[in-house]
Amino acid sequence: MNRSQRDVAVIGAGTIGVSWAALFAAHGCTVRVQDPRPDVGSEVEAAVRHYTGLQAGTAGESPGQLLARIQVVDDVETAVAGADVVQENAPERLPLKQELIARIEAAAPVSALIASSTSALMPSDLAREMRTPERLVVGHPFNPPEVIPLVEVVPGRRTSPETVERAVAFYRSVGKTPVVLHKEISGFVANRLQSTLFRECVWLVSQGVVSAAELDRIVTESIGIRWATAGPFESFHLGGGPGGMRHFLEHLGPGMARRWKTVEQPELDEATVELISGQVEDRFAGRGYDELTDVRDRAQLAVIEARDAVRGGQD
């Protein structure tokens, strides 16, 4: 890791913030965490223990070693004083984030990189009232940050190229896979893809085509596996045989384009919410959040490790 980026402030310690704190500490950073919740200390400890549990069998450090690098502080100014990087994770309300970023900007060193974990807000809007908007960038992780490699790095209109480079270098140094978006767009990329697929999932279940559990099985036994190893464009390129993407689009594209024109828009009305929620709640009755997330995270890590082993370092 770049020596100039070892002191990190995590502002906002919800699900994303505590995961960031555990990950940063595991990669040798000194971390200060600030959140107004009274239980933030226990939540950070739980996140660290979850993270180290996922690393069982590796040369990872103990929970105590990681926790020794993390300090929970009472106010934003104390957290960001002396920080090289500030990772902001407050709720998705623009005025709240703008006010918080103003406090961060005023108290953090002028050289500090300021990154927001926002999942939808535009960096240009977040930086609108900043005196130094060139040092703010969106660093949007895919949940959970300690497991899923992606971080979408999104510059605003006034973000400097140096800030983007620093953000990319920092996220790589903590084991992430940063991808820089070429322009701002609501929801960024990963969430837009996820939302579009989920829209179709809701419609199929609401129409009685499949149950929620059956739809999950269809995805995890087909496109979930495919997309973990080859993205949509690569998959369809290979689906075109020796003729590749061009052959695929020429021969199968017209049918796909016809289906695009008839995509239904489900309503999240009371009946649909009850149908979807009821099926999912019945399916997981008796299994708590901690158990389900542990199984999910271990499975996802196993997929990533197996994929990377086959690739042998190739992209």
C-alpha positions as CSV (number, residue, x, y, z in Angstrom):
1,M,0.0,0.0,0.0
2,N,1.1,3.5,-0.7
3,R,2.5,4.8,2.6
4,S,0.6,8.1,2.1
5,Q,-2.7,6.3,2.3
6,R,-2.5,4.3,5.4
7,D,-4.6,6.5,7.7
8,V,-8.3,6.0,6.9
9,A,-11.4,7.6,8.4
10,V,-14.7,5.7,8.0
11,I,-17.7,8.1,8.4
12,G,-21.0,6.3,8.8
13,A,-20.8,2.7,10.2
14,G,-23.9,0.9,8.9
15,T,-23.6,-2.4,7.1
16,I,-21.2,-0.9,4.5
17,G,-19.1,1.2,6.8
18,V,-18.3,-1.5,9.3
19,S,-17.4,-3.8,6.4
20,W,-15.0,-1.2,5.1
21,A,-13.4,-0.7,8.5
22,A,-12.7,-4.4,8.8
23,L,-11.3,-4.6,5.3
24,F,-9.1,-1.5,5.7
25,A,-7.7,-2.8,9.0
26,A,-7.0,-6.2,7.5
27,H,-4.8,-4.5,4.9
28,G,-2.7,-2.6,7.4
29,C,-4.5,0.7,7.6
30,T,-5.0,2.6,10.8
31,V,-8.8,3.2,10.9
32,R,-11.0,5.7,12.8
33,V,-14.7,5.1,12.7
34,Q,-17.4,7.6,13.5
35,D,-21.2,7.0,13.7
36,P,-23.8,8.5,16.0
37,R,-25.2,5.1,16.9
38,P,-24.4,4.0,20.5
39,D,-23.7,0.4,19.5
40,V,-21.2,1.2,16.8
41,G,-18.3,-0.4,18.8
42,S,-20.0,-3.8,19.0
43,E,-21.0,-3.6,15.4
44,V,-17.4,-2.9,14.3
45,E,-16.2,-5.9,16.4
46,A,-18.8,-8.2,14.9
47,A,-17.8,-7.1,11.4
48,V,-14.1,-7.8,12.2
49,R,-14.9,-11.2,13.7
50,H,-17.0,-12.1,10.6
51,Y,-14.2,-11.0,8.3
52,T,-11.5,-13.0,10.1
53,G,-13.8,-16.0,10.2
54,L,-14.1,-15.9,6.4
55,Q,-10.3,-16.0,6.2
56,A,-10.0,-19.2,8.3
57,G,-7.2,-21.4,7.0
58,T,-5.2,-18.5,5.6
59,A,-2.4,-16.4,7.0
60,G,-4.9,-13.8,8.1
61,E,-4.6,-11.9,11.5
62,S,-6.7,-12.4,14.5
63,P,-9.7,-10.3,15.4
64,G,-7.7,-8.7,18.2
65,Q,-4.9,-7.6,15.8
66,L,-7.4,-6.0,13.4
67,L,-9.4,-4.3,16.2
68,A,-6.1,-2.8,17.6
69,R,-5.9,-0.8,14.4
70,I,-9.5,0.5,14.7
71,Q,-10.6,3.3,16.9
72,V,-14.2,4.4,17.4
73,V,-14.4,8.2,17.9
74,D,-17.3,10.5,18.8
75,D,-17.2,13.2,16.1
76,V,-16.4,13.6,12.4
77,E,-13.7,16.1,13.0
78,T,-11.7,13.8,15.3
79,A,-12.1,10.9,12.8
80,V,-10.8,12.8,9.8
81,A,-8.0,14.7,11.4
82,G,-4.8,13.5,9.9
83,A,-6.6,11.1,7.5
84,D,-5.1,10.2,4.1
85,V,-8.4,8.8,2.9
86,V,-12.0,9.4,4.1
87,Q,-14.6,6.9,3.2
88,E,-18.1,8.4,3.7
89,N,-21.1,6.0,4.1
90,A,-24.0,8.1,5.4
91,P,-27.6,7.5,4.5
92,E,-28.7,8.2,0.9
93,R,-29.9,11.8,1.5
94,L,-28.2,14.5,-0.5
95,P,-28.5,17.4,2.0
96,L,-27.2,15.1,4.8
97,K,-24.3,14.0,2.7
98,Q,-23.5,17.5,1.5
99,E,-23.4,18.8,5.1
100,L,-21.3,15.9,6.2
101,I,-18.8,16.3,3.3
102,A,-18.5,20.0,4.2
103,R,-17.5,19.0,7.7
104,I,-15.0,16.5,6.3
105,E,-13.5,19.0,3.9
106,A,-13.1,21.6,6.7
107,A,-11.4,19.2,9.2
108,A,-9.4,16.8,7.0
109,P,-6.0,17.6,5.6
110,V,-6.0,19.4,2.3
111,S,-4.3,16.4,0.8
112,A,-7.0,13.9,1.9
113,L,-8.8,11.9,-0.6
114,I,-12.6,12.0,0.0
115,A,-14.6,9.1,-1.3
116,S,-18.4,8.5,-0.9
117,S,-20.0,5.0,-0.9
118,T,-23.2,6.4,-2.3
119,S,-25.1,3.9,-4.4
120,A,-27.0,6.5,-6.5
121,L,-26.2,10.1,-5.9
122,M,-24.1,12.0,-8.4
123,P,-20.6,13.1,-7.3
124,S,-21.1,16.5,-8.9
125,D,-24.1,17.0,-6.6
126,L,-22.2,15.8,-3.6
127,A,-19.4,18.2,-4.3
128,R,-21.6,21.2,-5.3
129,E,-20.8,23.2,-2.2
130,M,-17.2,22.1,-1.7
131,R,-14.3,24.6,-1.9
132,T,-12.1,21.7,-3.2
133,P,-14.4,19.6,-5.3
134,E,-11.5,18.2,-7.2
135,R,-10.7,15.8,-4.4
136,L,-14.1,14.1,-4.1
137,V,-14.9,10.9,-5.9
138,V,-17.5,8.2,-5.6
139,G,-16.1,4.9,-4.4
140,H,-19.2,2.6,-4.6
141,P,-18.7,-0.9,-3.4
142,F,-20.9,-3.9,-4.2
143,N,-22.2,-5.3,-0.9
144,P,-20.5,-6.8,1.1
145,P,-17.3,-4.8,0.5
146,E,-15.1,-7.3,2.3
147,V,-16.1,-10.1,-0.1
148,I,-17.2,-8.7,-3.5
149,P,-14.2,-7.2,-5.4
150,L,-15.8,-4.4,-7.4
151,V,-15.6,-0.7,-6.5
152,E,-17.1,1.7,-9.1
153,V,-15.0,4.8,-9.1
154,V,-17.1,7.7,-10.4
155,P,-15.6,11.1,-10.9
156,G,-17.7,14.3,-10.8
157,R,-17.4,17.1,-13.3
158,R,-14.8,18.8,-11.2
159,T,-12.9,15.7,-9.9
160,S,-9.3,15.9,-10.8
161,P,-7.5,13.1,-12.7
162,E,-5.1,12.8,-9.8
163,T,-7.9,12.1,-7.4
164,V,-9.2,9.3,-9.7
165,E,-5.7,7.8,-9.9
166,R,-5.3,8.0,-6.1
167,A,-8.7,6.3,-5.6
168,V,-7.9,3.5,-8.0
169,A,-4.5,2.9,-6.4
170,F,-6.0,3.0,-2.9
171,Y,-8.8,0.5,-3.6
172,R,-6.3,-1.9,-5.4
173,S,-4.1,-1.7,-2.3
174,V,-6.9,-3.1,-0.2
175,G,-7.6,-6.0,-2.5
176,K,-10.5,-4.4,-4.5
177,T,-11.1,-4.3,-8.3
178,P,-11.8,-0.7,-9.1
179,V,-13.5,0.3,-12.4
180,V,-13.6,3.9,-13.4
181,L,-16.9,5.0,-15.0
182,H,-16.5,7.3,-18.0
183,K,-19.4,9.5,-17.0
184,E,-21.9,10.0,-14.1
185,I,-25.2,8.2,-14.3
186,S,-27.9,7.5,-11.7
187,G,-27.4,4.2,-10.0
188,F,-24.0,3.8,-11.7
189,V,-23.6,0.4,-13.5
190,A,-23.8,-2.6,-11.2
191,N,-26.9,-1.4,-9.5
192,R,-28.6,-0.5,-12.8
193,L,-28.0,-4.0,-14.0
194,Q,-29.1,-5.6,-10.8
195,S,-32.3,-3.5,-10.7
196,T,-33.2,-4.3,-14.3
197,L,-32.8,-8.0,-13.7
198,F,-34.8,-7.8,-10.5
199,R,-37.7,-6.0,-12.3
200,E,-38.1,-9.1,-14.5
201,C,-37.7,-11.4,-11.5
202,V,-40.6,-9.6,-9.7
203,W,-42.8,-9.7,-12.8
204,L,-42.2,-13.5,-13.4
205,V,-43.1,-14.3,-9.8
206,S,-46.1,-12.0,-9.7
207,Q,-47.5,-13.6,-12.9
208,G,-47.1,-17.1,-11.4
209,V,-44.6,-18.3,-13.9
210,V,-42.2,-19.4,-11.1
211,S,-41.9,-19.1,-7.4
212,A,-39.3,-16.8,-5.8
213,A,-37.3,-19.9,-4.7
214,E,-37.5,-21.4,-8.2
215,L,-36.3,-18.2,-9.7
216,D,-33.3,-18.1,-7.4
217,R,-32.5,-21.6,-8.4
218,I,-32.7,-20.8,-12.1
219,V,-30.3,-17.9,-11.7
220,T,-27.8,-19.6,-9.5
221,E,-27.7,-22.7,-11.8
222,S,-27.4,-20.7,-15.0
223,I,-26.6,-17.1,-15.6
224,G,-25.2,-16.7,-12.1
225,I,-22.5,-19.2,-12.8
226,R,-21.9,-17.9,-16.3
227,W,-21.6,-14.2,-15.3
228,A,-19.2,-15.1,-12.4
229,T,-16.7,-16.3,-15.0
230,A,-17.6,-14.4,-18.2
231,G,-19.6,-11.2,-18.4
232,P,-22.7,-10.7,-20.7
233,F,-20.7,-9.5,-23.7
234,E,-18.1,-12.3,-23.4
235,S,-20.8,-14.9,-22.8
236,F,-22.7,-13.9,-26.0
237,H,-19.5,-13.6,-28.0
238,L,-18.8,-17.3,-27.1
239,G,-22.5,-18.1,-27.6
240,G,-22.0,-17.1,-31.3
241,G,-19.5,-19.9,-31.8
242,P,-16.6,-19.3,-34.1
243,G,-18.4,-16.4,-35.6
244,G,-18.5,-14.6,-32.2
245,M,-20.6,-11.7,-31.2
246,R,-21.3,-10.6,-34.8
247,H,-22.8,-14.1,-35.6
248,F,-24.8,-14.0,-32.3
249,L,-26.3,-10.6,-33.0
250,E,-27.1,-11.4,-36.6
251,H,-28.8,-14.7,-35.9
252,L,-30.2,-14.4,-32.3
253,G,-30.3,-10.7,-31.9
254,P,-33.6,-10.1,-33.7
255,G,-35.5,-12.4,-31.4
256,M,-33.9,-10.7,-28.4
257,A,-34.8,-7.3,-29.7
258,R,-38.5,-8.4,-30.1
259,R,-38.6,-9.5,-26.5
260,W,-37.1,-6.1,-25.4
261,K,-40.2,-4.4,-26.8
262,T,-42.5,-6.5,-24.7
263,V,-40.7,-6.2,-21.3
264,E,-43.4,-5.8,-18.7
265,Q,-43.2,-3.2,-15.9
266,P,-44.4,-4.8,-12.6
267,E,-46.0,-2.6,-10.0
268,L,-44.7,-2.8,-6.4
269,D,-48.2,-2.5,-5.1
270,E,-49.4,-3.9,-1.8
271,A,-50.4,-7.3,-3.3
272,T,-47.0,-7.7,-5.1
273,V,-45.0,-6.7,-2.0
274,E,-47.0,-9.2,0.1
275,L,-46.5,-12.0,-2.5
276,I,-42.8,-11.6,-2.9
277,S,-42.1,-10.9,0.8
278,G,-44.2,-13.7,2.0
279,Q,-42.6,-16.3,-0.3
280,V,-39.1,-15.2,0.7
281,E,-39.9,-15.0,4.5
282,D,-41.5,-18.5,4.4
283,R,-38.4,-19.9,2.6
284,F,-35.9,-18.6,5.2
285,A,-38.0,-19.0,8.3
286,G,-35.9,-20.2,11.2
287,R,-32.6,-19.1,9.6
288,G,-31.2,-15.8,10.9
289,Y,-29.4,-13.0,9.1
290,D,-26.0,-14.0,10.5
291,E,-26.2,-17.6,9.4
292,L,-27.5,-16.6,5.9
293,T,-24.8,-14.0,5.3
294,D,-22.0,-16.3,6.5
295,V,-23.1,-19.1,4.1
296,R,-23.4,-16.5,1.2
297,D,-20.1,-14.9,1.9
298,R,-18.2,-18.2,2.1
299,A,-19.8,-19.4,-1.1
300,Q,-19.0,-16.2,-2.9
301,L,-15.4,-16.3,-1.8
302,A,-15.1,-19.9,-2.9
303,V,-16.4,-19.0,-6.4
304,I,-13.9,-16.1,-6.6
305,E,-11.0,-18.2,-5.5
306,A,-11.8,-21.0,-7.9
307,R,-12.3,-18.6,-10.8
308,D,-9.1,-16.8,-10.2
309,A,-7.1,-20.0,-9.8
310,V,-8.3,-21.2,-13.2
311,R,-7.6,-17.8,-14.8
312,G,-4.0,-17.8,-13.4
313,G,-3.9,-14.1,-13.1
314,Q,-5.3,-13.4,-16.6
315,D,-8.1,-10.9,-16.9
